[in-house]
Amino acid sequence: EFVSASSGREATEAFKREKPDLVLLDLMLSDISGMRVCQSIRSISAVPIIILSALRDKKRIVEAYERGADDYISKPFDAEELQAKIRVHLERTNAPHKTAEGLADNQRHFGGFVLQKLIGHGSVGTVYSAHPEGRPERQVAVKCLAPELTRNQKYVTRFLREAEYTRDV
């Protein structure tokens, strides 16, 4: 089912009412910016958000990702590319790794930790609540880098830097 909205307020209300599996969002809306709508949706849901925009400057693209977009496609866009990206985001959302409860026993154990429940999922990875194996009283968060980003040195470096910063927290 497809739901359309002509303004940012209408889109936000439709999102809350309909609870869609995916959001396609234009940045140029009649009342509030698409960036604000993106941030608002991301604050209450991990649903995939794909931005479609004629605005191609890097500053806006980076801002879109920082506000919670999972993808950014510049207009005019290729219909096959959009369909492929929609399919991938929906498959990720519905994949067994979305909830730790749905993981197979051999997948629930990750790097010495037992994954318990999904905390959040975004464009860079997935975060689970977990505990070290044999220490269920010690709750931690485990962030897993999205598999498709492990081949990109920029994301791997950023991910490892983030791990360094949080190691002693």
Secondary structure, 3 states (H helix, E strand, C coil): CCCCCCCHHHHHHHHHHHCCCCEEEECCCCCCCHHHHHHHHHHHCCCCEEEEECCCCHHHHHHHHHCCCCEEEECCCCHHHHHHHHHHHHHHHHCHHHCHHHCCHHHHEECCEEEEEEEEECCCEEEEEEEECCCCCCCEEEEEECHHHCCCHHHHHHHHHHHHHHCCC
